[in-house]
Amino acid sequence: MRASMIIALKDLSQRIRDKSAILLGIVAPLGLALIFAAIIPDASDFTSDIQVGVVDDDRSAISAPFINDVLPSVEADGLLTVESYDSAETAIAAVDAGTISAAYIFPEGFSDSLQAGGEATVEIVGNVDDSIATQIAKAVLDSYLAEVDAVGVAVGAVMVSGGSDVAGIAQSVTASTSAVVLADVAAGNRELDATTFFSAGMAVFFLFFTVQFGVSSLLEERHFGTLPRLLGAPISRWSVIGGKAITSFVLGLISMIVLAVATTFMIGAEWGNPLGVLILMICGVMSALGIMALVAVVAKTPEQAANYQAIVAVALGMLGGTFFPLSQGPRILSLFSKLTPHAWFLQGLGDLSAGESLKAVVTPALALLAFFVVTIGIASIWRKEVLAP
């Protein structure tokens, strides 16, 4: 054990001196996490500054409820900020200037055309640089017009059946309780917010590049002719291999911890229960160590090992959903992602973010350890001449 620690300290000091581990394990993932968090805000931020305008040239019984009731209600919920304009030209100019994100324009004669069964259109003018705000504004209008259509269908049915109390039916429909009610409930969210997701995603993605330093150094020792001297020393082969493994583990764990602390204080990432996060980090580092060790034993030179490991790291990172939430992709992608440690690590953090106890990390942690056991076992069998005691 003492020999392994001496070898590990030698390798760690070398990586710190040449700055390679610091750049790849901390600087690169932290920089990307900051960039992603800045350019891809959390979904809850999309509605924080949505300002819309409204122009009512129709001034009818159909446009008035939307302007006087629907929009104030939505504004009170904090979804939109509404401003009235005297003319369509003024509202469009405000959209072009970026003062507002979108504008509702009820043209003159809209209500008459709608009641006569003709073509009636409410115009929505949106800012091309704020398409999400325009879609939100459209969804609010679509919801209101769906209610208007419901009234029209009910009135039409009464008239076809010979009824005469059209006004009464219309009032009854508008006053009826919706069959479907949406309400806010207290529920844990298992999906990480954007800031935390990209922080954790970049940390686990670059983890596989960080742990390769210790694993690949065994090939470097052989390439530069120092491995025979190590093996000729009065220490076991497992001491040499153990020293390399300790190097990888320490570098990987330090990089994960530093990134978690830095992103928490710099951009407000919420990693969850510290103990649960630490368990996931330890298991994640071990899984990365096992996979990179397996890739390294296939290679014959340090350069070949680095190339193989880079390909595997990128492929697993993409499949594991470190650059985008897997919920946005097809279901089959989510199923295949379970073949990667990245997905299990992010799943564990998501469960912790929902406020669950440490039991939530048991399954992800065991899955990560399974990657380590399987890959290390295969690597040991594959290269008996190197790993045998």
C-alpha positions as CSV (number, residue, x, y, z in Angstrom):
1,M,0.0,0.0,0.0
2,R,2.8,2.4,0.9
3,A,4.4,1.8,-2.5
4,S,1.1,2.5,-4.3
5,M,0.7,5.8,-2.4
6,I,4.3,6.8,-3.4
7,I,3.6,6.1,-7.0
8,A,0.3,7.9,-6.8
9,L,1.9,11.0,-5.2
10,K,4.5,11.1,-7.9
11,D,1.9,10.9,-10.7
12,L,-0.3,13.5,-9.0
13,S,2.5,16.0,-8.6
14,Q,3.5,15.5,-12.3
15,R,-0.1,16.2,-13.5
16,I,-0.4,19.3,-11.2
17,R,2.9,20.6,-12.5
18,D,2.1,20.2,-16.2
19,K,-1.5,21.7,-15.6
20,S,-3.0,19.0,-17.8
21,A,-5.3,17.6,-15.1
22,I,-6.3,21.1,-14.0
23,L,-7.2,22.3,-17.5
24,L,-9.1,19.1,-18.5
25,G,-10.6,18.3,-15.1
26,I,-11.7,21.7,-13.9
27,V,-11.1,24.7,-16.2
28,A,-12.8,23.1,-19.3
29,P,-15.9,21.7,-17.7
30,L,-16.4,24.8,-15.5
31,G,-16.1,27.1,-18.5
32,L,-18.6,25.1,-20.6
33,A,-21.0,24.9,-17.6
34,L,-20.9,28.7,-17.3
35,I,-21.4,29.2,-21.0
36,F,-24.3,26.8,-21.2
37,A,-26.0,28.2,-18.1
38,A,-25.7,31.7,-19.6
39,I,-27.0,31.0,-23.1
40,I,-29.6,28.3,-22.2
41,P,-31.6,29.7,-19.2
42,D,-34.0,27.6,-17.1
43,A,-37.4,27.1,-18.5
44,S,-38.9,29.1,-15.6
45,D,-36.9,32.1,-16.8
46,F,-38.6,32.3,-20.2
47,T,-41.7,34.0,-18.8
48,S,-40.0,36.4,-16.5
49,D,-39.8,39.3,-19.0
50,I,-42.5,38.5,-21.6
51,Q,-44.3,41.8,-22.5
52,V,-47.1,41.8,-24.9
53,G,-49.3,44.5,-26.4
54,V,-53.0,44.5,-27.4
55,V,-54.9,46.5,-29.9
56,D,-58.8,46.3,-29.8
57,D,-60.1,47.9,-33.0
58,D,-63.2,45.6,-32.8
59,R,-64.5,46.7,-29.4
60,S,-67.0,43.8,-29.3
61,A,-68.5,41.4,-26.9
62,I,-66.0,38.8,-28.1
63,S,-62.7,40.8,-27.8
64,A,-63.7,42.6,-24.5
65,P,-63.6,39.4,-22.3
66,F,-60.1,38.5,-23.6
67,I,-58.8,42.0,-23.0
68,N,-60.6,42.8,-19.8
69,D,-60.6,39.4,-18.1
70,V,-58.2,36.9,-19.6
71,L,-55.2,39.1,-20.0
72,P,-55.4,40.7,-16.5
73,S,-55.8,37.2,-15.0
74,V,-52.7,35.9,-16.9
75,E,-50.8,39.1,-15.9
76,A,-51.7,38.6,-12.3
77,D,-50.2,35.1,-12.5
78,G,-46.9,36.6,-13.6
79,L,-47.0,35.0,-17.0
80,L,-47.2,38.1,-19.1
81,T,-47.0,41.9,-18.8
82,V,-49.7,43.6,-20.9
83,E,-49.8,47.0,-22.4
84,S,-52.6,48.5,-24.6
85,Y,-51.9,50.4,-27.8
86,D,-54.2,52.7,-29.8
87,S,-53.4,51.3,-33.2
88,A,-51.9,48.3,-35.0
89,E,-49.1,50.4,-36.4
90,T,-48.0,51.5,-33.0
91,A,-48.0,48.0,-31.6
92,I,-46.1,46.6,-34.6
93,A,-43.5,49.4,-34.2
94,A,-43.1,48.4,-30.5
95,V,-42.5,44.8,-31.5
96,D,-40.0,45.8,-34.1
97,A,-38.2,48.0,-31.5
98,G,-38.1,45.1,-29.1
99,T,-40.2,47.0,-26.5
100,I,-42.7,44.1,-26.4
101,S,-42.3,40.5,-27.5
102,A,-45.7,40.1,-29.2
103,A,-48.9,42.0,-29.9
104,Y,-52.5,40.9,-30.2
105,I,-54.5,42.8,-32.8
106,F,-58.3,42.5,-33.0
107,P,-59.2,44.0,-36.4
108,E,-62.4,46.0,-36.8
109,G,-65.3,43.8,-37.8
110,F,-63.8,40.7,-36.2
111,S,-66.9,39.9,-34.1
112,D,-69.4,40.6,-36.9
113,S,-67.4,38.3,-39.2
114,L,-67.2,35.6,-36.6
115,Q,-71.0,35.7,-35.9
116,A,-71.8,35.6,-39.6
117,G,-69.8,32.5,-40.0
118,G,-67.2,34.2,-42.1
119,E,-63.4,34.2,-41.8
120,A,-62.4,36.0,-38.6
121,T,-58.7,36.4,-37.7
122,V,-56.9,37.8,-34.7
123,E,-53.4,38.8,-35.7
124,I,-50.4,38.1,-33.5
125,V,-47.3,39.9,-34.4
126,G,-44.2,38.5,-32.7
127,N,-40.6,39.5,-32.4
128,V,-38.4,37.1,-34.5
129,D,-35.7,37.1,-31.8
130,D,-38.2,36.0,-29.2
131,S,-40.1,33.1,-30.7
132,I,-40.8,31.4,-27.4
133,A,-42.6,34.5,-26.0
134,T,-44.7,34.6,-29.2
135,Q,-45.7,30.9,-28.8
136,I,-46.7,31.5,-25.2
137,A,-48.8,34.5,-26.3
138,K,-50.4,32.4,-29.0
139,A,-51.2,29.6,-26.5
140,V,-53.1,32.1,-24.3
141,L,-55.1,33.3,-27.2
142,D,-55.8,29.8,-28.5
143,S,-57.2,28.9,-25.1
144,Y,-59.6,31.8,-25.1
145,L,-60.7,31.2,-28.7
146,A,-61.4,27.5,-27.9
147,E,-63.9,28.7,-25.3
148,V,-65.5,31.0,-27.9
149,D,-65.8,28.0,-30.3
150,A,-67.4,26.0,-27.5
151,V,-70.1,28.7,-27.1
152,G,-70.7,28.8,-30.8
153,V,-71.1,25.0,-31.0
154,A,-73.6,25.1,-28.1
155,V,-75.6,27.9,-29.6
156,G,-75.6,26.2,-33.0
157,A,-76.9,23.0,-31.4
158,V,-79.7,24.8,-29.7
159,M,-80.8,26.5,-32.9
160,V,-80.8,23.3,-34.9
161,S,-83.0,21.6,-32.3
162,G,-85.5,24.5,-32.5
163,G,-84.4,26.3,-29.4
164,S,-84.9,30.1,-29.1
165,D,-83.1,31.1,-26.0
166,V,-79.7,31.7,-27.7
167,A,-78.5,34.3,-25.2
168,G,-79.4,32.1,-22.3
169,I,-77.5,29.1,-23.7
170,A,-74.4,31.2,-24.5
171,Q,-74.4,32.6,-20.9
172,S,-74.8,29.1,-19.5
173,V,-71.9,27.8,-21.5
174,T,-69.6,30.6,-20.5
175,A,-70.5,30.3,-16.9
176,S,-70.2,26.5,-16.7
177,T,-67.3,24.8,-14.9
178,S,-64.6,23.4,-17.0
179,A,-64.5,19.6,-17.1
180,V,-60.7,19.8,-16.8
181,V,-59.1,21.9,-14.1
182,L,-55.4,22.6,-13.8
183,A,-54.0,23.4,-10.4
184,D,-50.7,23.9,-8.8
185,V,-49.7,21.0,-6.4
186,A,-46.7,20.4,-4.3
187,A,-44.7,17.8,-6.0
188,G,-41.0,16.9,-6.2
189,N,-39.4,17.6,-9.6
190,R,-37.0,14.9,-10.6
191,E,-35.6,16.9,-13.5
192,L,-32.6,19.1,-12.8
193,D,-32.9,22.8,-13.5
194,A,-30.8,24.0,-16.5
195,T,-28.0,25.4,-14.4
196,T,-27.6,22.2,-12.3
197,F,-28.1,20.0,-15.3
198,F,-25.3,21.5,-17.3
199,S,-23.0,21.8,-14.3
200,A,-23.4,18.1,-13.5
201,G,-23.4,17.1,-17.1
202,M,-20.1,18.8,-17.9
203,A,-18.6,17.4,-14.6
204,V,-19.4,13.8,-15.4
205,F,-18.6,14.2,-19.1
206,F,-15.0,15.5,-18.4
207,L,-14.6,13.0,-15.6
208,F,-13.8,10.3,-18.1
209,F,-11.0,12.5,-19.6
210,T,-9.7,13.2,-16.2
211,V,-9.4,9.7,-14.9
212,Q,-7.5,8.6,-18.0
213,F,-4.4,10.3,-16.8
214,G,-3.7,7.7,-14.2
215,V,-4.8,4.8,-16.3
216,S,-2.8,5.8,-19.4
217,S,0.3,6.5,-17.4
218,L,0.9,2.8,-17.2
219,L,1.3,2.7,-21.0
220,E,3.4,5.8,-20.8
221,E,5.7,4.1,-18.3
222,R,6.1,1.2,-20.7
223,H,6.6,3.5,-23.7
224,F,9.4,5.4,-22.0
225,G,11.1,2.3,-20.5
226,T,10.4,3.1,-16.9
227,L,7.9,0.3,-16.3
228,P,10.5,-2.5,-16.2
229,R,12.3,-0.6,-13.5
230,L,9.1,-0.3,-11.5
231,L,8.3,-3.9,-11.9
232,G,11.9,-4.8,-11.0
233,A,11.7,-3.0,-7.7
234,P,10.9,-5.0,-4.5
235,I,7.2,-4.2,-4.9
236,S,4.3,-6.2,-6.4
237,R,2.8,-5.5,-9.7
238,W,-0.5,-4.8,-8.0
239,S,1.3,-1.9,-6.1
240,V,2.2,-0.3,-9.4
241,I,-1.4,-0.8,-10.8
242,G,-2.8,0.4,-7.5
243,G,-0.8,3.6,-7.6
244,K,-2.1,4.4,-11.1
245,A,-5.7,3.6,-10.0
246,I,-5.3,5.9,-6.9
247,T,-4.1,8.7,-9.2
248,S,-7.1,8.4,-11.4
249,F,-9.5,8.2,-8.5
250,V,-8.1,11.2,-6.7
251,L,-8.0,13.3,-9.8
252,G,-11.5,12.4,-10.7
253,L,-13.0,12.9,-7.3
254,I,-11.2,16.3,-6.7
255,S,-12.4,17.6,-10.1
256,M,-16.0,16.6,-9.3
257,I,-16.0,18.2,-5.9
258,V,-14.3,21.4,-7.1
259,L,-16.9,21.7,-9.9
260,A,-19.8,21.1,-7.6
261,V,-18.6,23.8,-5.1
262,A,-17.7,26.2,-7.9
263,T,-20.9,26.0,-9.8
264,T,-22.9,26.2,-6.6
265,F,-21.4,29.5,-5.6
266,M,-20.8,31.0,-9.1
267,I,-24.1,30.2,-10.9
268,G,-26.4,28.8,-8.2
269,A,-26.4,25.2,-9.2
270,E,-28.3,23.0,-6.7
271,W,-26.7,19.6,-6.5
272,G,-28.8,18.3,-3.6
273,N,-27.9,16.5,-0.3
274,P,-24.1,16.7,0.0
275,L,-23.7,13.2,1.4
276,G,-25.9,11.8,-1.4
277,V,-23.9,13.8,-4.0
278,L,-20.6,12.5,-2.6
279,I,-21.8,8.9,-2.8
280,L,-22.7,9.4,-6.4
281,M,-19.4,11.1,-7.1
282,I,-17.4,8.3,-5.6
283,C,-19.3,5.6,-7.5
284,G,-19.2,7.7,-10.7
285,V,-15.4,8.1,-10.5
286,M,-15.1,4.3,-10.0
287,S,-17.2,3.5,-13.0
288,A,-15.2,6.0,-15.1
289,L,-12.0,4.4,-13.9
290,G,-13.1,0.9,-14.8
291,I,-14.3,1.9,-18.3
292,M,-11.1,3.9,-19.1
293,A,-9.0,1.0,-17.8
294,L,-10.7,-1.4,-20.1
295,V,-10.2,0.9,-23.0
296,A,-6.5,1.3,-22.1
297,V,-5.7,-2.4,-22.1
298,V,-6.9,-2.7,-25.6
299,A,-4.4,-0.1,-26.8
300,K,-0.8,-0.7,-27.5
301,T,0.6,2.9,-27.2
302,P,-0.3,5.9,-25.1
303,E,-1.4,7.8,-28.2
304,Q,-3.7,5.0,-29.2
305,A,-5.1,4.7,-25.7
306,A,-5.8,8.5,-25.7
307,N,-7.7,8.3,-29.0
308,Y,-9.7,5.3,-28.0
309,Q,-10.6,6.8,-24.6
310,A,-11.6,10.1,-26.2
311,I,-14.0,8.3,-28.6
312,V,-15.5,6.2,-25.8
313,A,-15.8,9.2,-23.5
314,V,-17.6,11.4,-26.1
315,A,-19.9,8.5,-27.3
316,L,-20.9,7.6,-23.7
317,G,-21.4,11.3,-22.8
318,M,-23.7,12.0,-25.8
319,L,-25.7,8.8,-25.2
320,G,-25.8,9.5,-21.5
321,G,-27.5,12.9,-22.0
322,T,-24.8,15.2,-20.7
323,F,-25.5,17.9,-23.3
324,F,-29.3,17.7,-23.4
325,P,-32.1,16.3,-21.2
326,L,-33.0,12.8,-22.4
327,S,-36.7,13.7,-21.8
328,Q,-36.5,15.8,-25.0
329,G,-35.5,12.8,-27.1
330,P,-37.3,9.6,-28.2
331,R,-38.0,7.0,-25.6
332,I,-35.6,4.5,-27.1
333,L,-32.8,7.0,-26.4
334,S,-33.7,7.0,-22.7
335,L,-33.6,3.2,-22.7
336,F,-30.2,3.0,-24.3
337,S,-28.8,5.7,-22.0
338,K,-29.0,3.2,-19.1
339,L,-26.0,1.6,-20.7
340,T,-23.9,4.6,-19.6
341,P,-22.8,5.7,-16.1
342,H,-23.6,9.3,-17.1
343,A,-27.4,8.7,-17.2
344,W,-27.3,6.9,-13.8
345,F,-25.3,9.7,-12.2
346,L,-27.7,12.4,-13.5
347,Q,-30.7,10.3,-12.5
348,G,-29.4,10.1,-9.0
349,L,-28.9,13.9,-8.8
350,G,-32.5,14.3,-10.2
351,D,-33.9,12.1,-7.4
352,L,-32.0,14.1,-4.8
353,S,-33.3,17.4,-6.3
354,A,-36.8,16.1,-5.7
355,G,-36.1,16.2,-2.0
356,E,-35.9,12.4,-1.6
357,S,-33.8,10.8,1.1
358,L,-30.4,9.1,0.6
359,K,-32.3,5.9,-0.4
360,A,-32.9,7.6,-3.7
361,V,-29.2,7.2,-4.7
362,V,-29.0,3.5,-3.8
363,T,-30.0,2.2,-7.2
364,P,-27.9,4.7,-9.3
365,A,-24.9,4.1,-7.0
366,L,-25.2,0.3,-7.4
367,A,-25.5,0.7,-11.2
368,L,-22.4,2.8,-11.2
369,L,-20.5,0.3,-9.1
370,A,-21.7,-2.5,-11.5
371,F,-20.0,-0.7,-14.4
372,F,-16.8,-0.6,-12.3
373,V,-16.9,-4.3,-11.3
374,V,-17.7,-5.6,-14.8
375,T,-15.1,-3.4,-16.7
376,I,-12.3,-3.9,-14.2
377,G,-13.0,-7.7,-14.2
378,I,-12.8,-7.8,-18.0
379,A,-9.7,-5.6,-18.1
380,S,-8.0,-7.9,-15.5
381,I,-8.7,-11.0,-17.6
382,W,-7.8,-9.3,-20.9
383,R,-4.3,-8.4,-19.9
384,K,-3.1,-11.1,-17.5
385,E,0.5,-10.4,-18.2
386,V,0.1,-6.9,-16.8
387,L,-2.4,-7.3,-14.0
388,A,-1.4,-10.7,-12.6
389,P,0.4,-10.5,-9.3
